[in-house]
Amino acid sequence: MPMLSKIAPSFWFVKEAEEAANLYVSAFPDSRIDRVWTLEVETPSGPPGSVKVVEFTLAGQSFTAMDAGKLDDFNHAISFTVNCADQAEIDHYWDALQAGGGSPEQCGWLKDRFGVCWQIVPVALNEMQSSSDRAAAGRTAVAMLKMVKLDLAKLQAAYDGA
């Protein structure tokens, strides 16, 4: 049995839980599908066997997803931040999470093809924006607000005043 995190995010899908988990697992190292099973009882979502539960691990963090019919759509109120060490990581996650029909959004945000919101962010951006040099932090923020996919070199140039 997989070791569950103390707090594990959970996704409610109409019918795409396993497909989404497979996309996420393919994008992140140290990731795997841990278990797939169905509820074998009648539920508000349907007859026995109609609710599928997928337990999976992304980069060491436990997640759960289930197919339980239409309830609420995903939205920007909850998103997942992917902290990236460099531009290569930004590019990798940006492309991987949009595979099959995702859509880019402003400031390093994207929606995957299932409607889940992700922020693909260089770790350096947080350091730049929280700098005691408030002018440099401001230039960085202005540059970031003009971007869709974040460009670490351009953010650094803005921070440096170049």
N, C-alpha and C positions, 0 to 999 in steps of 0.2 A: 504494500500500500504506500502511495506517495506521501512524503512529509508535507503537510499543508502549512502555509504561512499563517501567522497569527491573524493578519488581515489580508483577505484575498478578494480582489475585484471580481465582480460577477457580471456577465453579459446576458441579456435576454434577447434572443433572436427569434424570428418567425420560424425559419427552417434552415438557417445557415451556420449553426454553432460549430459543427465539426469542420466545415469548409473554412470558416474564419480562423479557427484554432490552427488548422494546417497552414494557412497563409502566415500567421504570426510566428509559428514555430519555425517556418522556413526562413524567416527574416532575421531572427535573433540567435546568436550563439548561446550555448548552455540552455537549450529549450527542447521540449518534448511534449508529446501527448501522454498523459499519465494513465488516463482511464476514460472509457466511454461506456455509458450504461443508460438504460431507460427506466422510467418509473412504471412499475407494473401494476398500477392502481388507477382508478378513475380519478381525474383531476378536473378543475375548472377549465383546463386547456384541452382536454380530450380524453379518449378512452385509454385503458391500460396500454403501455408501450408507445404512446404518442408523444411523450415528453422525453427528449434525449438530453442527457447531461454529459458534458465534456470537461474533464479536469485536465489542465495543462500547465506547464511551467514555461515562463518566458524569462530568460536571463536570470534564472534562479528564483523568480517570484511566482507564487502560485496564482492561478486564475481559474475561474469556472465559467462555462458558457452553457446555455441551455436553449433548446428549441421548444418553445411553449406557445407559439401563436402570437398574433399581433397584440401588443400592449402599448408601449410608448416607443417613439422614435429616439434614436441617439441624437444628442445635440451638443453644443459647445459648453454646456454647463459642467460637463465632466470630460476631461481629455487626458491623454497619456503623454507625458513628456519623455522624449528619448534624448538623453544627454550624450552628445557626441564629442569625441576627442579631437576630431579633425574633419576637414572637408570630405575626405574619402568616406568616412562614416555617415556624414550628412547625406552625401549622394546615394550611398547604399540604402539607407532607411527610407529616404525620400522616394526612391524608385520602387523598392520592395513593397512598401505599404500602399502604394498607388496601383500596384499590379492588378490588371484585370478590370480597371474602371474606376479607380479612386479619383479624387479631384484636389488640385492644389488650392491653397488659400493664402491670404496675406500673412506676413510675419513668421514664416516657418511652419504654419499650420497646414494640415491636409485632412481630408476625409478619405478613409479607405472605401472600398466598394460596398461595404456593409453599413456605411454611415458613421463609423466610429471615428472620433476626432483625435488626431495626434499632433504633437508639437515636436518638430525635429530641430534641436537646438544645440549649438556648440557650447560646451561647458564654459569656454572663455567669454561668452556673451554675458553670463551672470556676473563674472568677475569685472568685466568692463562696465556694466550698468550699475554695479554697486560700488564702483571706485570712489575714493574720496575726491578725485579730480572730477567735480561735477560738470565742468564744461566738456571734458572728454566723454563722460557718461552720456551727456545730452546729445553730442554729435553721434554717438553710437546708436542711441535710440532713434534719432531722426533717420539715420541710414537704414536701420532695421525696418522701420515703418514703411519704407519705400520698396521693400523686397517681398517676393513671394517665397521661393526657396532661399534660405539664408546662405550668404557668401561670406565665409570667415575672413578671407583676405580683405574684402571691402569693409567689413565691420572693423577689422583691425586698423585699416587705413583711416577710417572715420575717427576712431578712438585716438589715433596718433596725430590727427589733424592734418593728414596728408591730402 
